[in-house]
């Protein structure tokens, strides 16, 4: 078994205290590897990193137009949000436009990830609902899609069990994943995601290919390419919806706009589309570290792949690529830093 390289180091003082191994790949839409490290062929569960791919049928089917979804609502369909009031209101609005409410969601409930939102909910004596689930926007998108697919049938009955692999809604979602990644899901490892939908083992090479295709539409049908562009534009217009206050994805996309479309997944996965360069990026940390290692790794890759337009661009990526570690007194005690393997010189595209 190959050992993946160190991608991120944790320094305490002047010494490396720990490190995080992983793999990454940068591809163009023709499938040419522009930069990589580690095992990019091993199937990994991308989890929430591919929510944009899962939202493609919502737009391509016409369901988004049928329900009159706004840019904020389309961005939320691609989100792992913090459960802040704007997020829950937007998810409820999506459901209302489909003629349903939160009881139609099959994602389960959990406390908001955003600490102030969680404390406010508890202080009010309320309990979290499915709207607070970080995947509620994605599931509201599934509901909107299902209501369109139901046609003349009763929508709530048609939607029952929409999270199951054999349900027509999930079949449409899986078809979009298979078409964009070029990976046959019937042969892939399959498990259940945290929000109850199926998740499939897909190699990093194929995940990066999907996001390279999303970046420019090459290799996609006209309808799917248009859907990908519309979702990217919605995310660029409403980046707060994708994560929330202080979240990496929202901060990066608020700064870079349409130049970067990135999304974290559980267990140290990240995917990104870079439309100006026509590139897709996928990475996985072996130890599943997301909040520290995966964010540092993606920030370092963005430094190498996206040209800053001003000092603010460069400053944000510098902060995110090498965050300072402080103790409970606020004293700086260390830092996270990308390893040299995360400073790739991208290979030129093949003629």
NORCOR-V714543 format. One record per residue. PSI is psi in whole degrees, 0 to 359 (NA if undefined). Layout:
[[PSI] [PSI]]
This chain:
[[129] [144] [123] [153] [161] [129] [326] [138] [144] [116] [136] [116] [233] [16] [147] [117] [324] [170] [162] [123] [158] [192] [152] [161] [144] [124] [155] [175] [348] [358] [9] [129] [122] [332] [147] [164] [142] [189] [106] [6] [346] [127] [134] [154] [114] [341] [229] [354] [343] [27] [328] [319] [320] [339] [352] [315] [332] [319] [313] [328] [345] [358] [322] [319] [321] [321] [353] [43] [138] [173] [319] [321] [322] [321] [320] [331] [342] [15] [156] [81] [168] [0] [24] [161] [321] [327] [312] [323] [319] [319] [317] [323] [319] [315] [319] [322] [335] [358] [19] [185] [189] [340] [345] [344] [140] [29] [348] [172] [146] [164] [148] [143] [328] [122] [311] [321] [321] [315] [321] [320] [316] [319] [330] [356] [18] [162] [153] [149] [181] [337] [333] [345] [136] [342] [12] [327] [317] [316] [325] [325] [320] [320] [316] [317] [314] [322] [324] [318] [333] [330] [236] [352] [157] [123] [314] [320] [320] [323] [342] [126] [23] [344] [349] [146] [327] [355] [145] [325] [312] [329] [322] [318] [314] [323] [322] [319] [316] [319] [321] [322] [336] [24] [128] [110] [334] [334] [1] [152] [138] [139] [188] [129] [171] [333] [11] [355] [165] [147] [143] [145] [119] [132] [150] [323] [317] [329] [316] [322] [317] [318] [334] [320] [319] [326] [323] [354] [349] [133] [359] [156] [161] [317] [320] [323] [319] [322] [318] [316] [318] [320] [319] [317] [322] [318] [318] [326] [334] [61] [335] [325] [334] [334] [286] [195] [123] [1] [144] [306] [315] [320] [314] [314] [335] [326] [315] [348] [224] [355] [338] [130] [103] [154] [128] [152] [162] [160] [39] [32] [142] [142] [149] [147] [132] [89] [321] [323] [348] [34] [154] [146] [139] [138] [157] [127] [131] [323] [5] [13] [116] [303] [329] [290] [312] [321] [317] [317] [314] [320] [319] [320] [321] [324] [323] [336] [340] [120] [124] [143] [342] [178] [329] [321] [308] [321] [319] [314] [325] [318] [315] [332] [339] [66] [146] [143] [130] [150] [186] [345] [359] [7] [137] [123] [351] [195] [159] [145] [140] [142] [163] [333] [344] [15] [59] [147] [105] [134] [144] [151] [146] [147] [NA]]
